[in-house]
Amino acid sequence: MDIVYIRDLKVDTVIGIFDWERRIRQTVSLDLEMGADIRRAAATDSIENTLDYKAVGKRLISFIQTSEFQLVETLAEKAAAIVLDEFDVPWVRLRLSKPGALRGSHDVGVIIERGERS
């Protein structure tokens, strides 16, 4: 299984459990690894035969910008479901971080893996 990835995709959104967090937009960062078979794309040199990371990124940006979840866990789960359901990938590993959420740390977040990895 090959991997198509997106690293450090930054998106502003409403995220958090505190009242002040519900009134502002904060930046979250996503890293994605998506299972793909790139052999056909490599043989044809055609975007139609591969996982279009630009389309994945644009879709996730659109979704995340308009979302208003309290937990990074919920946002990560919904984003992973979009990738699996809309882009026909067999598995995804998604790291979602919230920079500045914990004093003294660079960021906090979750890493989830969904789908069947082979």
Secondary structure as GFF3:
##gff-version 3
##sequence-region A 1 118
A	DSSP	beta_strand	2	15	.	.	.	ID=ss1
A	DSSP	alpha_helix	19	22	.	.	.	ID=ss2
A	DSSP	beta_strand	26	36	.	.	.	ID=ss3
A	DSSP	alpha_helix	39	44	.	.	.	ID=ss4
A	DSSP	three_ten_helix	47	49	.	.	.	ID=ss5
A	DSSP	alpha_helix	53	66	.	.	.	ID=ss6
A	DSSP	beta_strand	68	69	.	.	.	ID=ss7
A	DSSP	alpha_helix	72	86	.	.	.	ID=ss8
A	DSSP	beta_strand	91	99	.	.	.	ID=ss9
A	DSSP	beta_strand	107	115	.	.	.	ID=ss10
###
